[in-house]
């Protein structure tokens, strides 16, 4: 008989892995919203889950967490905070322009190509 806690752990690990694999595909100079990332990862409407999970990444993570923004291109990490300043610096290094605490989604939004098979 399977331990229900083990099943919960593995389900959580599968969700996290789907999220990380999808985030790893966001190219430099492009951004994605928490909600869009959740949908692309097959997690449905789980924007808050995405934000919570990304906030728990280890400091040395190679995932491009800085490319994930709030709805409408809003930078949700506060300016002046260590993570907020790092996010802004990384985005600017990639050529992403920030105006009034927002990124132009039309210009910088990531739209992965749909493959039909």
N, CA, C and O atoms as CSV, one atom per row, in Angstrom:
chain,resi,resn,atom,element,x,y,z
A,1,UNK,N,N,0.844,-1.193,0.000
A,1,UNK,CA,C,0.000,0.000,0.000
A,1,UNK,C,C,0.888,1.256,0.000
A,1,UNK,O,O,1.890,1.315,0.712
A,2,UNK,N,N,0.517,2.229,-0.786
A,2,UNK,CA,C,1.320,3.434,-0.919
A,2,UNK,C,C,1.031,4.398,0.221
A,2,UNK,O,O,-0.113,4.557,0.645
A,3,UNK,N,N,2.075,5.032,0.703
A,3,UNK,CA,C,1.960,6.034,1.748
A,3,UNK,C,C,1.404,7.328,1.136
A,3,UNK,O,O,2.012,7.881,0.219
A,4,UNK,N,N,0.258,7.818,1.632
A,4,UNK,CA,C,-0.333,9.030,1.048
A,4,UNK,C,C,0.612,10.236,1.103
A,4,UNK,O,O,0.583,11.073,0.201
A,5,UNK,N,N,1.447,10.340,2.144
A,5,UNK,CA,C,2.382,11.471,2.232
A,5,UNK,C,C,3.432,11.397,1.138
A,5,UNK,O,O,3.842,12.426,0.600
A,6,UNK,N,N,3.870,10.192,0.802
A,6,UNK,CA,C,4.835,10.023,-0.284
A,6,UNK,C,C,4.204,10.462,-1.602
A,6,UNK,O,O,4.868,11.089,-2.428
A,7,UNK,N,N,2.942,10.143,-1.803
A,7,UNK,CA,C,2.244,10.556,-3.029
A,7,UNK,C,C,2.134,12.077,-3.104
A,7,UNK,O,O,2.304,12.661,-4.174
A,8,UNK,N,N,1.850,12.719,-1.973
A,8,UNK,CA,C,1.753,14.184,-1.945
A,8,UNK,C,C,3.112,14.789,-2.282
A,8,UNK,O,O,3.202,15.722,-3.080
A,9,UNK,N,N,4.177,14.248,-1.663
A,9,UNK,CA,C,5.527,14.741,-1.944
A,9,UNK,C,C,5.874,14.605,-3.411
A,9,UNK,O,O,6.433,15.528,-4.003
A,10,UNK,N,N,5.550,13.461,-4.012
A,10,UNK,CA,C,5.919,13.266,-5.412
A,10,UNK,C,C,5.076,14.161,-6.321
A,10,UNK,O,O,5.577,14.648,-7.335
A,11,UNK,N,N,3.817,14.384,-5.978
A,11,UNK,CA,C,2.980,15.293,-6.768
A,11,UNK,C,C,3.544,16.711,-6.696
A,11,UNK,O,O,3.580,17.418,-7.703
A,12,UNK,N,N,3.984,17.127,-5.512
A,12,UNK,CA,C,4.577,18.459,-5.347
A,12,UNK,C,C,5.874,18.554,-6.146
A,12,UNK,O,O,6.160,19.583,-6.757
A,13,UNK,N,N,6.650,17.479,-6.139
A,13,UNK,CA,C,7.917,17.471,-6.885
A,13,UNK,C,C,7.650,17.570,-8.394
A,13,UNK,O,O,8.380,18.256,-9.109
A,14,UNK,N,N,6.615,16.891,-8.870
A,14,UNK,CA,C,6.263,16.936,-10.299
A,14,UNK,C,C,5.853,18.360,-10.689
A,14,UNK,O,O,6.259,18.862,-11.737
A,15,UNK,N,N,5.049,19.003,-9.845
A,15,UNK,CA,C,4.624,20.391,-10.115
A,15,UNK,C,C,5.823,21.323,-10.161
A,15,UNK,O,O,5.945,22.157,-11.058
A,16,UNK,N,N,6.714,21.170,-9.173
A,16,UNK,CA,C,7.910,22.019,-9.108
A,16,UNK,C,C,8.797,21.807,-10.335
A,16,UNK,O,O,9.301,22.762,-10.925
A,17,UNK,N,N,8.975,20.547,-10.705
A,17,UNK,CA,C,9.818,20.225,-11.862
A,17,UNK,C,C,9.226,20.820,-13.138
A,17,UNK,O,O,9.959,21.382,-13.952
A,18,UNK,N,N,7.913,20.705,-13.323
A,18,UNK,CA,C,7.253,21.294,-14.506
A,18,UNK,C,C,7.472,22.797,-14.530
A,18,UNK,O,O,7.737,23.376,-15.584
A,19,UNK,N,N,7.360,23.425,-13.372
A,19,UNK,CA,C,7.561,24.870,-13.266
A,19,UNK,C,C,9.003,25.243,-13.626
A,19,UNK,O,O,9.230,26.164,-14.411
A,20,UNK,N,N,9.971,24.530,-13.051
A,20,UNK,CA,C,11.383,24.838,-13.290
A,20,UNK,C,C,11.770,24.612,-14.748
A,20,UNK,O,O,12.499,25.415,-15.331
A,21,UNK,N,N,11.286,23.525,-15.334
A,21,UNK,CA,C,11.614,23.232,-16.736
A,21,UNK,C,C,11.060,24.300,-17.662
A,21,UNK,O,O,11.713,24.683,-18.633
A,22,UNK,N,N,9.858,24.786,-17.366
A,22,UNK,CA,C,9.243,25.828,-18.190
A,22,UNK,C,C,9.984,27.148,-18.010
A,22,UNK,O,O,10.274,27.836,-18.989
A,23,UNK,N,N,10.291,27.503,-16.773
A,23,UNK,CA,C,11.010,28.746,-16.503
A,23,UNK,C,C,12.376,28.751,-17.185
A,23,UNK,O,O,12.820,29.787,-17.681
A,24,UNK,N,N,13.037,27.608,-17.210
A,24,UNK,CA,C,14.372,27.514,-17.806
A,24,UNK,C,C,14.353,27.846,-19.300
A,24,UNK,O,O,15.391,28.177,-19.872
A,25,UNK,N,N,13.184,27.760,-19.933
A,25,UNK,CA,C,13.068,28.017,-21.372
A,25,UNK,C,C,12.864,29.487,-21.717
A,25,UNK,O,O,12.991,29.862,-22.882
A,26,UNK,N,N,12.551,30.332,-20.729
A,26,UNK,CA,C,12.314,31.749,-21.006
A,26,UNK,C,C,13.659,32.372,-21.403
A,26,UNK,O,O,14.594,32.390,-20.602
A,27,UNK,N,N,13.756,32.881,-22.639
A,27,UNK,CA,C,15.047,33.374,-23.128
A,27,UNK,C,C,15.424,34.739,-22.559
A,27,UNK,O,O,14.560,35.487,-22.102
A,28,UNK,N,N,16.718,35.059,-22.589
A,28,UNK,CA,C,17.166,36.382,-22.149
A,28,UNK,C,C,16.444,37.482,-22.931
A,28,UNK,O,O,16.206,37.352,-24.131
A,29,UNK,N,N,16.100,38.565,-22.228
A,29,UNK,CA,C,15.427,39.685,-22.878
A,29,UNK,C,C,13.926,39.495,-22.984
A,29,UNK,O,O,13.228,40.358,-23.516
A,30,UNK,N,N,13.415,38.367,-22.480
A,30,UNK,CA,C,11.973,38.107,-22.507
A,30,UNK,C,C,11.473,37.931,-21.079
A,30,UNK,O,O,12.224,37.524,-20.192
A,31,UNK,N,N,10.204,38.240,-20.869
A,31,UNK,CA,C,9.596,38.093,-19.548
A,31,UNK,C,C,8.276,37.339,-19.670
A,31,UNK,O,O,7.695,37.228,-20.750
A,32,UNK,N,N,7.825,36.829,-18.540
A,32,UNK,CA,C,6.583,36.069,-18.476
A,32,UNK,C,C,5.921,36.415,-17.142
A,32,UNK,O,O,6.613,36.686,-16.161
A,33,UNK,N,N,4.594,36.408,-17.098
A,33,UNK,CA,C,3.919,36.692,-15.831
A,33,UNK,C,C,3.821,35.407,-15.008
A,33,UNK,O,O,3.957,34.303,-15.535
A,34,UNK,N,N,3.585,35.574,-13.714
A,34,UNK,CA,C,3.414,34.404,-12.844
A,34,UNK,C,C,2.304,33.509,-13.377
A,34,UNK,O,O,2.454,32.289,-13.436
A,35,UNK,N,N,1.190,34.121,-13.762
A,35,UNK,CA,C,0.048,33.355,-14.259
A,35,UNK,C,C,0.332,32.652,-15.576
A,35,UNK,O,O,-0.064,31.503,-15.772
A,36,UNK,N,N,1.023,33.347,-16.484
A,36,UNK,CA,C,1.351,32.746,-17.777
A,36,UNK,C,C,2.307,31.575,-17.570
A,36,UNK,O,O,2.164,30.536,-18.214
A,37,UNK,N,N,3.274,31.737,-16.679
A,37,UNK,CA,C,4.223,30.665,-16.407
A,37,UNK,C,C,3.496,29.439,-15.844
A,37,UNK,O,O,3.794,28.306,-16.221
A,38,UNK,N,N,2.552,29.674,-14.949
A,38,UNK,CA,C,1.769,28.567,-14.385
A,38,UNK,C,C,1.024,27.822,-15.492
A,38,UNK,O,O,1.034,26.592,-15.528
A,39,UNK,N,N,0.377,28.563,-16.393
A,39,UNK,CA,C,-0.370,27.927,-17.483
A,39,UNK,C,C,0.552,27.160,-18.419
A,39,UNK,O,O,0.244,26.032,-18.805
A,40,UNK,N,N,1.689,27.765,-18.791
A,40,UNK,CA,C,2.633,27.106,-19.696
A,40,UNK,C,C,3.186,25.826,-19.085
A,40,UNK,O,O,3.485,24.866,-19.795
A,41,UNK,N,N,3.320,25.821,-17.757
A,41,UNK,CA,C,3.857,24.643,-17.060
A,41,UNK,C,C,2.784,23.589,-16.817
A,41,UNK,O,O,3.058,22.534,-16.243
A,42,UNK,N,N,1.548,23.883,-17.262
A,42,UNK,CA,C,0.461,22.921,-17.080
A,42,UNK,C,C,-0.111,22.922,-15.675
A,42,UNK,O,O,-0.686,21.926,-15.236
A,43,UNK,N,N,0.042,24.035,-14.964
A,43,UNK,CA,C,-0.418,24.115,-13.579
A,43,UNK,C,C,-1.717,24.904,-13.440
A,43,UNK,O,O,-2.176,25.153,-12.325
A,44,UNK,N,N,-2.308,25.296,-14.559
A,44,UNK,CA,C,-3.573,26.023,-14.513
A,44,UNK,C,C,-3.395,27.425,-13.974
A,44,UNK,O,O,-2.408,28.103,-14.260
A,45,UNK,N,N,-4.372,27.845,-13.188
A,45,UNK,CA,C,-4.355,29.213,-12.662
A,45,UNK,C,C,-3.661,29.229,-11.296
A,45,UNK,O,O,-4.306,29.400,-10.261
A,46,UNK,N,N,-2.355,29.051,-11.312
A,46,UNK,CA,C,-1.612,28.897,-10.064
A,46,UNK,C,C,-0.530,29.968,-9.914
A,46,UNK,O,O,0.597,29.664,-9.522
A,47,UNK,N,N,-0.874,31.217,-10.225
A,47,UNK,CA,C,0.107,32.302,-10.168
A,47,UNK,C,C,0.724,32.434,-8.775
A,47,UNK,O,O,1.930,32.643,-8.645
A,48,UNK,N,N,-0.098,32.314,-7.746
A,48,UNK,CA,C,0.432,32.450,-6.376
A,48,UNK,C,C,1.379,31.315,-6.031
A,48,UNK,O,O,2.387,31.523,-5.355
A,49,UNK,N,N,1.054,30.109,-6.497
A,49,UNK,CA,C,1.949,28.962,-6.289
A,49,UNK,C,C,3.308,29.249,-6.932
A,49,UNK,O,O,4.350,28.977,-6.336
A,50,UNK,N,N,3.292,29.799,-8.145
A,50,UNK,CA,C,4.534,30.113,-8.857
A,50,UNK,C,C,5.347,31.119,-8.039
A,50,UNK,O,O,6.544,30.921,-7.833
A,51,UNK,N,N,4.715,32.181,-7.580
A,51,UNK,CA,C,5.415,33.192,-6.789
A,51,UNK,C,C,6.000,32.622,-5.511
A,51,UNK,O,O,7.144,32.909,-5.156
A,52,UNK,N,N,5.211,31.814,-4.824
A,52,UNK,CA,C,5.675,31.209,-3.570
A,52,UNK,C,C,6.851,30.269,-3.824
A,52,UNK,O,O,7.837,30.289,-3.087
A,53,UNK,N,N,6.746,29.451,-4.859
A,53,UNK,CA,C,7.801,28.484,-5.172
A,53,UNK,C,C,9.090,29.192,-5.576
A,53,UNK,O,O,10.176,28.808,-5.139
A,54,UNK,N,N,8.973,30.225,-6.407
A,54,UNK,CA,C,10.166,30.960,-6.833
A,54,UNK,C,C,10.818,31.698,-5.671
A,54,UNK,O,O,12.036,31.876,-5.651
A,55,UNK,N,N,10.013,32.128,-4.703
A,55,UNK,CA,C,10.583,32.838,-3.548
A,55,UNK,C,C,11.415,31.899,-2.680
A,55,UNK,O,O,12.191,32.357,-1.841
A,56,UNK,N,N,11.261,30.597,-2.874
A,56,UNK,CA,C,11.993,29.614,-2.076
A,56,UNK,C,C,13.199,29.034,-2.819
A,56,UNK,O,O,13.842,28.105,-2.330
A,57,UNK,N,N,13.506,29.581,-4.001
A,57,UNK,CA,C,14.681,29.099,-4.735
A,57,UNK,C,C,15.942,29.386,-3.935
A,57,UNK,O,O,16.026,30.411,-3.260
A,58,UNK,N,N,16.924,28.491,-4.003
A,58,UNK,CA,C,18.194,28.792,-3.329
A,58,UNK,C,C,18.871,30.000,-3.980
A,58,UNK,O,O,18.670,30.268,-5.165
A,59,UNK,N,N,19.657,30.714,-3.213
A,59,UNK,CA,C,20.309,31.935,-3.692
A,59,UNK,C,C,21.189,31.730,-4.908
A,59,UNK,O,O,21.371,32.645,-5.711
A,60,UNK,N,N,21.735,30.532,-5.048
A,60,UNK,CA,C,22.648,30.270,-6.175
A,60,UNK,C,C,21.944,29.604,-7.360
A,60,UNK,O,O,22.598,29.055,-8.247
A,61,UNK,N,N,20.616,29.654,-7.371
A,61,UNK,CA,C,19.860,29.031,-8.469
A,61,UNK,C,C,20.228,29.659,-9.805
A,61,UNK,O,O,20.402,30.874,-9.900
A,62,UNK,N,N,20.346,28.835,-10.828
A,62,UNK,CA,C,20.650,29.315,-12.178
A,62,UNK,C,C,19.367,29.611,-12.969
A,62,UNK,O,O,19.434,30.088,-14.102
A,63,UNK,N,N,18.210,29.332,-12.377
A,63,UNK,CA,C,16.949,29.600,-13.078
A,63,UNK,C,C,16.749,31.111,-13.232
A,63,UNK,O,O,17.091,31.878,-12.332
A,64,UNK,N,N,16.198,31.534,-14.365
A,64,UNK,CA,C,16.013,32.973,-14.607
A,64,UNK,C,C,14.765,33.531,-13.926
A,64,UNK,O,O,13.853,34.024,-14.590
A,65,UNK,N,N,14.733,33.449,-12.591
A,65,UNK,CA,C,13.580,33.907,-11.806
A,65,UNK,C,C,13.283,35.388,-12.059
A,65,UNK,O,O,12.142,35.827,-11.920
A,66,UNK,N,N,14.299,36.147,-12.426
A,66,UNK,CA,C,14.129,37.595,-12.620
A,66,UNK,C,C,13.254,37.906,-13.832
A,66,UNK,O,O,12.806,39.042,-13.989
A,67,UNK,N,N,13.003,36.924,-14.687
A,67,UNK,CA,C,12.178,37.145,-15.884
A,67,UNK,C,C,10.691,36.925,-15.614
A,67,UNK,O,O,9.883,36.992,-16.541
A,68,UNK,N,N,10.322,36.668,-14.373
A,68,UNK,CA,C,8.914,36.435,-14.021
A,68,UNK,C,C,8.375,37.679,-13.331
A,68,UNK,O,O,8.929,38.148,-12.337
A,69,UNK,N,N,7.280,38.204,-13.881
A,69,UNK,CA,C,6.701,39.462,-13.408
A,69,UNK,C,C,5.246,39.290,-13.017
A,69,UNK,O,O,4.620,38.271,-13.310
A,70,UNK,N,N,4.727,40.298,-12.356
A,70,UNK,CA,C,3.312,40.320,-12.037
A,70,UNK,C,C,2.483,40.593,-13.290
A,70,UNK,O,O,3.022,40.841,-14.368
A,71,UNK,N,N,1.182,40.543,-13.125
A,71,UNK,CA,C,0.260,40.756,-14.245
A,71,UNK,C,C,0.518,42.110,-14.896
A,71,UNK,O,O,0.802,43.094,-14.213
A,72,UNK,N,N,0.417,42.150,-16.207
A,72,UNK,CA,C,0.581,43.395,-16.945
A,72,UNK,C,C,2.010,43.905,-16.983
A,72,UNK,O,O,2.244,45.067,-17.314
A,73,UNK,N,N,2.980,43.041,-16.646
A,73,UNK,CA,C,4.375,43.440,-16.692
A,73,UNK,C,C,4.857,44.164,-15.449
A,73,UNK,O,O,5.938,44.754,-15.450
A,74,UNK,N,N,4.061,44.124,-14.389
A,74,UNK,CA,C,4.403,44.830,-13.154
A,74,UNK,C,C,5.520,44.097,-12.406
A,74,UNK,O,O,5.467,42.879,-12.237
A,75,UNK,N,N,6.521,44.841,-11.966
A,75,UNK,CA,C,7.584,44.273,-11.133
A,75,UNK,C,C,7.038,44.158,-9.722
A,75,UNK,O,O,6.708,45.168,-9.100
A,76,UNK,N,N,6.940,42.944,-9.214
A,76,UNK,CA,C,6.311,42.768,-7.907
A,76,UNK,C,C,7.304,42.794,-6.756
A,76,UNK,O,O,6.906,42.936,-5.600
A,77,UNK,N,N,8.601,42.659,-7.058
A,77,UNK,CA,C,9.599,42.768,-5.989
A,77,UNK,C,C,9.900,44.246,-5.770
A,77,UNK,O,O,10.152,44.969,-6.734
A,78,UNK,N,N,9.880,44.705,-4.526
A,78,UNK,CA,C,10.019,46.142,-4.271
A,78,UNK,C,C,11.391,46.698,-4.636
A,78,UNK,O,O,12.418,46.086,-4.343
A,79,UNK,N,N,11.395,47.865,-5.279
A,79,UNK,CA,C,12.644,48.574,-5.564
A,79,UNK,C,C,13.273,48.922,-4.220
A,79,UNK,O,O,12.580,49.303,-3.277
A,80,UNK,N,N,14.578,48.789,-4.146
A,80,UNK,CA,C,15.247,49.061,-2.883
A,80,UNK,C,C,15.506,47.804,-2.072
A,80,UNK,O,O,16.362,47.801,-1.187
A,81,UNK,N,N,14.768,46.724,-2.367
A,81,UNK,CA,C,15.052,45.451,-1.700
A,81,UNK,C,C,16.163,44.757,-2.496
A,81,UNK,O,O,16.345,45.027,-3.683
A,82,UNK,N,N,16.896,43.871,-1.838
A,82,UNK,CA,C,18.010,43.188,-2.511
A,82,UNK,C,C,17.521,42.428,-3.750
A,82,UNK,O,O,18.109,42.544,-4.825
A,83,UNK,N,N,16.450,41.655,-3.592
A,83,UNK,CA,C,15.958,40.863,-4.732
A,83,UNK,C,C,15.344,41.759,-5.799
A,83,UNK,O,O,15.494,41.492,-6.992
A,84,UNK,N,N,14.651,42.822,-5.383
A,84,UNK,CA,C,14.058,43.747,-6.347
A,84,UNK,C,C,15.115,44.453,-7.179
A,84,UNK,O,O,14.977,44.583,-8.395
A,85,UNK,N,N,16.179,44.912,-6.510
A,85,UNK,CA,C,17.261,45.588,-7.223
A,85,UNK,C,C,17.995,44.624,-8.142
A,85,UNK,O,O,18.385,44.991,-9.251
A,86,UNK,N,N,18.185,43.386,-7.680
A,86,UNK,CA,C,18.853,42.391,-8.521
A,86,UNK,C,C,18.010,42.082,-9.755
A,86,UNK,O,O,18.541,41.960,-10.859
A,87,UNK,N,N,16.696,41.955,-9.569
A,87,UNK,CA,C,15.810,41.684,-10.700
A,87,UNK,C,C,15.904,42.804,-11.728
A,87,UNK,O,O,16.045,42.537,-12.921
A,88,UNK,N,N,15.828,44.038,-11.284
A,88,UNK,CA,C,15.889,45.180,-12.200
A,88,UNK,C,C,17.228,45.227,-12.937
A,88,UNK,O,O,17.269,45.472,-14.143
A,89,UNK,N,N,18.324,44.992,-12.208
A,89,UNK,CA,C,19.654,45.018,-12.829
A,89,UNK,C,C,19.789,43.914,-13.871
A,89,UNK,O,O,20.305,44.149,-14.964
A,90,UNK,N,N,19.328,42.711,-13.536
A,90,UNK,CA,C,19.432,41.594,-14.490
A,90,UNK,C,C,18.601,41.844,-15.740
A,90,UNK,O,O,19.050,41.565,-16.852
A,91,UNK,N,N,17.395,42.366,-15.565
A,91,UNK,CA,C,16.538,42.638,-16.722
A,91,UNK,C,C,17.173,43.708,-17.607
A,91,UNK,O,O,17.182,43.574,-18.831
A,92,UNK,N,N,17.698,44.758,-17.005
A,92,UNK,CA,C,18.342,45.826,-17.787
A,92,UNK,C,C,19.553,45.295,-18.544
A,92,UNK,O,O,19.784,45.684,-19.689
A,93,UNK,N,N,20.339,44.400,-17.911
A,93,UNK,CA,C,21.495,43.786,-18.578
A,93,UNK,C,C,21.071,43.025,-19.831
A,93,UNK,O,O,21.828,42.926,-20.796
A,94,UNK,N,N,19.848,42.488,-19.803
A,94,UNK,CA,C,19.327,41.720,-20.941
A,94,UNK,C,C,18.617,42.614,-21.950
A,94,UNK,O,O,18.050,42.112,-22.920
A,95,UNK,N,N,18.637,43.930,-21.740
A,95,UNK,CA,C,18.030,44.851,-22.682
A,95,UNK,C,C,16.552,45.089,-22.471
A,95,UNK,O,O,15.880,45.639,-23.344
A,96,UNK,N,N,16.033,44.678,-21.313
A,96,UNK,CA,C,14.615,44.888,-21.010
A,96,UNK,C,C,14.461,46.266,-20.377
A,96,UNK,O,O,15.098,46.572,-19.369
A,97,UNK,N,N,13.601,47.102,-20.986
A,97,UNK,CA,C,13.404,48.443,-20.437
A,97,UNK,C,C,12.294,48.423,-19.390
A,97,UNK,O,O,11.270,47.758,-19.551
A,98,UNK,N,N,12.526,49.165,-18.324
A,98,UNK,CA,C,11.572,49.245,-17.213
A,98,UNK,C,C,11.158,50.699,-17.085
A,98,UNK,O,O,12.002,51.588,-16.979
A,99,UNK,N,N,9.858,50.934,-17.096
A,99,UNK,CA,C,9.325,52.292,-16.979
A,99,UNK,C,C,8.180,52.276,-15.975
A,99,UNK,O,O,7.244,51.488,-16.111
A,100,UNK,N,N,8.250,53.135,-14.978
A,100,UNK,CA,C,7.208,53.194,-13.947
A,100,UNK,C,C,6.940,51.823,-13.322
A,100,UNK,O,O,5.791,51.433,-13.111
A,101,UNK,N,N,8.019,51.106,-13.034
A,101,UNK,CA,C,7.921,49.802,-12.372
A,101,UNK,C,C,7.229,48.736,-13.225
A,101,UNK,O,O,6.718,47.747,-12.699
A,102,UNK,N,N,7.217,48.944,-14.537
A,102,UNK,CA,C,6.601,47.982,-15.450
A,102,UNK,C,C,7.508,47.698,-16.633
A,102,UNK,O,O,8.353,48.509,-17.011
A,103,UNK,N,N,7.303,46.517,-17.204
A,103,UNK,CA,C,7.990,46.117,-18.436
A,103,UNK,C,C,6.935,46.066,-19.532
A,103,UNK,O,O,5.822,45.598,-19.294
A,104,UNK,N,N,7.264,46.535,-20.715
A,104,UNK,CA,C,6.343,46.500,-21.851
A,104,UNK,C,C,6.191,45.055,-22.330
A,104,UNK,O,O,7.084,44.501,-22.970
A,105,UNK,N,N,5.050,44.463,-22.008
A,105,UNK,CA,C,4.788,43.055,-22.343
A,105,UNK,C,C,4.704,42.856,-23.859
A,105,UNK,O,O,5.122,41.819,-24.375
A,106,UNK,N,N,4.163,43.852,-24.573
A,106,UNK,CA,C,4.074,43.717,-26.034
A,106,UNK,C,C,5.466,43.552,-26.640
A,106,UNK,O,O,5.661,42.793,-27.589
A,107,UNK,N,N,6.412,44.268,-26.081
A,107,UNK,CA,C,7.765,44.264,-26.617
A,107,UNK,C,C,8.622,43.125,-26.067
A,107,UNK,O,O,9.384,42.500,-26.805
A,108,UNK,N,N,8.491,42.861,-24.766
A,108,UNK,CA,C,9.396,41.910,-24.108
A,108,UNK,C,C,8.731,40.612,-23.672
A,108,UNK,O,O,9.412,39.720,-23.166
A,109,UNK,N,N,7.419,40.484,-23.853
A,109,UNK,CA,C,6.726,39.276,-23.403
A,109,UNK,C,C,7.148,38.043,-24.195
A,109,UNK,O,O,7.325,38.097,-25.412
A,110,UNK,N,N,7.302,36.946,-23.487
A,110,UNK,CA,C,7.697,35.681,-24.122
A,110,UNK,C,C,6.459,34.972,-24.634
A,110,UNK,O,O,5.523,34.711,-23.877
A,111,UNK,N,N,6.455,34.664,-25.915
A,111,UNK,CA,C,5.363,33.906,-26.519
A,111,UNK,C,C,5.974,32.662,-27.188
A,111,UNK,O,O,6.400,32.714,-28.342
A,112,UNK,N,N,6.009,31.561,-26.456
A,112,UNK,CA,C,6.599,30.362,-27.062
A,112,UNK,C,C,5.805,29.945,-28.297
A,112,UNK,O,O,4.580,30.063,-28.330
A,113,UNK,N,N,6.507,29.464,-29.295
A,113,UNK,CA,C,5.863,29.049,-30.545
A,113,UNK,C,C,5.087,27.775,-30.297
A,113,UNK,O,O,5.607,26.811,-29.734
A,114,UNK,N,N,3.841,27.781,-30.722
A,114,UNK,CA,C,3.017,26.574,-30.619
A,114,UNK,C,C,3.421,25.602,-31.714
A,114,UNK,O,O,3.490,25.971,-32.886
A,115,UNK,N,N,3.684,24.378,-31.336
A,115,UNK,CA,C,4.023,23.370,-32.349
A,115,UNK,C,C,2.814,22.462,-32.542
A,115,UNK,O,O,2.290,21.899,-31.580
A,116,UNK,N,N,2.384,22.328,-33.765
A,116,UNK,CA,C,1.267,21.402,-34.028
A,116,UNK,C,C,1.876,20.135,-34.599
A,116,UNK,O,O,2.808,20.178,-35.401
A,117,UNK,N,N,1.337,19.023,-34.173
A,117,UNK,CA,C,1.945,17.790,-34.613
A,117,UNK,C,C,0.882,16.867,-35.009
A,117,UNK,O,O,1.163,15.742,-35.423
